[in-house]
Amino acid sequence: MQKSTLLFLLVLLSAAAYHLGRQRSLQIAGGTVRNLHSLPSYYGYFAALWCGLPALLVLFLWITFENSIVIRLVLSSLPQDLTSVTADRLGLLVNDIRNVASGAVAGEPDPVIVEAAKHYLSLKETSNHLLSLLAISIAITGATYARQRISKEFRARNQVEKSVTIFLIGCSTLAIFTTIGIVLSVLFESIRFFKDVPITEFLFGLNWSPQMAIREDQVGSSGAFGAVPLFLGTLLISTIAMVVAVPIGLLSAIYLSEYAGPRFRATAKPLLEILAGIPTVVYGFFAALVVAPFVRDLGVRFGLDVSSESALAAGLVMGIMIIPFVSSLSDDFINAVPQSLRDGAYALGATQSETIRQVIIPAALPGIVGGVLLAVSRAIGETMIVVMAAGLTANLTINPLAAVTTVTTQIVTLLVGDQEFDSPKTLAAFALGLMLFLVTLALNVIALHVVRKYREQYE
């Protein structure tokens, strides 16, 4: 039995266990729910959990260790001269066996490899049969055990809620460890990079040209890792985007929440939020084919030297893209401001505009800051629009009409294709990623400080 089929069967068995557990509780209670400690559904959930969870745990552990055990058994049956090799050669041997087993091989393979592939398939089939038998047996045993424990006094609700609590704790713990793992992986690779390139050169260098020479006589490989042009380009494009997105988004939110009628709001807000669902590559096409030529032609009319790929074009389109992040969250938090604050301001003689400026906006400021922070993070992490509208040139300039590049764009450029993860050129991507993480962390700390400050004022 295939593992996907087994998983589907376990789901069906858990559903059947739920039904049987619920019927068992009603049978014991004589059809009167008040005689039970918990609702009948909790007894069903209890039976389903005992049926599904142990079997799923066995399935997970089996899948985790099955492949390594099968490979060891296959290698142990091979001649000693084939397995007494380096780890790399052994990995190639295992790969050949898997290719022959899957039929993805050209030519006539070695007869020994063919026999090993047959042994591999036989062991996999035996493993699937044993797993199916064990998992189904455990599921049936768990359902039977749960059904026997059901009684009028049994606290099924407590058991189910405890299981749900453990599951939620496990999910949160997994998320925390995933975050820690990401940070540590980036940190370790960044440390390797800073062993070859001084951190002062990386943070304060003014030239970015990460082409490393493979041979001593190779030309055109300067190996300059000054990241200031990248940081400056990221800041320039993000600033242009925020100058576009924050005023338009915030004013749109104020109008939709305080001035617009219900019919207009019901139509305008979904249309505005459609901008968030457009793929970034479409924005990139729009920036490269429409906005960038328009900016260049407009600059020529005024006698300005505008590059065909400019920070202004990328920033304008990026600002349009992140308007929904600002407007939607700001609108939600403005609507969440208690009506009593508005009524109190009106009672004191304030006009609607004065109420918005002096009462509603300060009260909703934590949510507005959160929306702006989300928009900034989105702008900093955008890549496609920058590649198509701003270019890949790391220019040290604050001229919005010139071509620039960003940190995320260079990360993608450095990791495209087959790369060796032992050269400063590739490791530079991890150092850039670490700096992005630190910048985002600083933005979160600042936003948290603002939220706490104003939340204390209005609670």
BELRAUR-V882095 format. One record per run of one state. SS is the DSSP state (@ for helix, = for strand, . for the rest). FROM is the first residue (numbers start at 1). TO is the last residue. If there is no record, write none. Layout:
BEGIN
SS & FROM & TO
SS & FROM & TO
END
This chain:
BEGIN
. & 1 & 2
@ & 3 & 29
. & 30 & 32
@ & 33 & 35
. & 36 & 39
@ & 40 & 76
. & 77 & 79
@ & 80 & 83
. & 84 & 86
@ & 87 & 102
. & 103 & 110
@ & 111 & 149
. & 150 & 155
@ & 156 & 196
. & 197 & 198
@ & 199 & 204
. & 205 & 207
= & 208 & 209
. & 210 & 223
= & 224 & 225
. & 226 & 227
@ & 228 & 259
. & 260 & 261
@ & 262 & 277
. & 278 & 279
@ & 280 & 301
. & 302 & 310
@ & 311 & 321
. & 322 & 322
@ & 323 & 335
. & 336 & 338
@ & 339 & 347
. & 348 & 351
@ & 352 & 381
. & 382 & 383
@ & 384 & 389
. & 390 & 406
@ & 407 & 414
. & 415 & 423
@ & 424 & 458
. & 459 & 459
END
